Amino acid sequence: MTASPFLFVEDVAERERCSTRTIHERARLGEIPHLKRPGSRRLLFREDWLAAYDDGAQLEVVDQPRGGRIVRPKGRR
């Protein structure tokens, strides 16, 4: 079994040394890179996107047709 490339809210809160509530709020405001899949309430985070953001990358917001949203560093997939 391979490790998931995704982090969860709890992982990011620990990484950022803040509360899970703060991470949820930053995601809601589009201030931190994350994925929200259509129909899911769970936020997912990619370590490489967080690292790029920490290095100063600008973020872009991509709204998904069925209600999901992606906030990622510009030029990343």
C-alpha positions as CSV (number, residue, x, y, z in Angstrom):
1,M,0.0,0.0,0.0
2,T,1.4,3.4,-1.0
3,A,1.2,6.5,1.1
4,S,-1.3,9.1,0.1
5,P,0.1,12.3,-1.5
6,F,-2.5,14.2,0.5
7,L,-2.5,15.8,3.9
8,F,-5.6,16.3,6.0
9,V,-6.6,19.4,8.0
10,E,-5.0,18.0,11.2
11,D,-1.7,17.4,9.4
12,V,-1.6,21.0,8.0
13,A,-2.6,22.5,11.3
14,E,0.4,20.7,12.9
15,R,2.7,21.8,10.1
16,E,1.5,25.4,10.3
17,R,1.4,25.4,14.2
18,C,-2.2,26.6,14.4
19,S,-5.6,25.2,15.1
20,T,-7.7,23.1,12.7
21,R,-10.3,25.9,12.8
22,T,-7.7,28.4,11.4
23,I,-6.9,26.0,8.6
24,H,-10.6,25.6,7.7
25,E,-11.0,29.4,7.7
26,R,-7.9,30.0,5.6
27,A,-9.2,27.4,3.1
28,R,-12.7,29.0,3.1
29,L,-11.1,32.3,2.2
30,G,-8.8,30.8,-0.4
31,E,-5.6,31.7,1.5
32,I,-4.0,28.3,1.5
33,P,-3.7,25.7,-1.4
34,H,-6.2,22.9,-1.1
35,L,-8.7,20.6,-2.9
36,K,-12.4,20.2,-2.1
37,R,-13.9,17.5,-4.1
38,P,-17.6,17.7,-5.2
39,G,-19.9,16.1,-2.7
40,S,-17.2,15.8,-0.1
41,R,-16.9,17.8,3.1
42,R,-13.2,16.9,3.5
43,L,-10.4,19.2,2.6
44,L,-7.3,17.8,1.1
45,F,-3.8,19.4,0.9
46,R,-0.8,18.5,-1.2
47,E,2.7,18.9,0.4
48,D,4.2,20.2,-2.8
49,W,1.6,22.9,-3.2
50,L,2.0,24.0,0.4
51,A,5.8,24.2,-0.1
52,A,5.4,26.2,-3.3
53,Y,3.0,28.6,-1.5
54,D,5.5,28.9,1.4
55,D,8.1,29.8,-1.2
56,G,5.9,32.7,-2.4
57,A,3.9,31.2,-5.3
58,Q,0.7,33.0,-6.1
59,L,-2.6,31.1,-5.8
60,E,-5.3,30.5,-8.4
61,V,-8.8,29.3,-7.7
62,V,-10.5,26.8,-10.0
63,D,-14.2,26.2,-9.2
64,Q,-15.3,22.7,-10.3
65,P,-18.5,22.3,-12.2
66,R,-20.3,20.1,-9.6
67,G,-19.3,22.2,-6.6
68,G,-15.7,21.3,-5.8
69,R,-12.9,23.8,-5.7
70,I,-9.2,23.8,-6.2
71,V,-6.9,26.5,-4.8
72,R,-3.4,25.8,-6.1
73,P,-0.2,27.6,-6.9
74,K,-0.4,29.2,-10.4
75,G,0.9,26.9,-13.1
76,R,0.5,23.7,-11.0
77,R,-1.7,20.7,-11.7
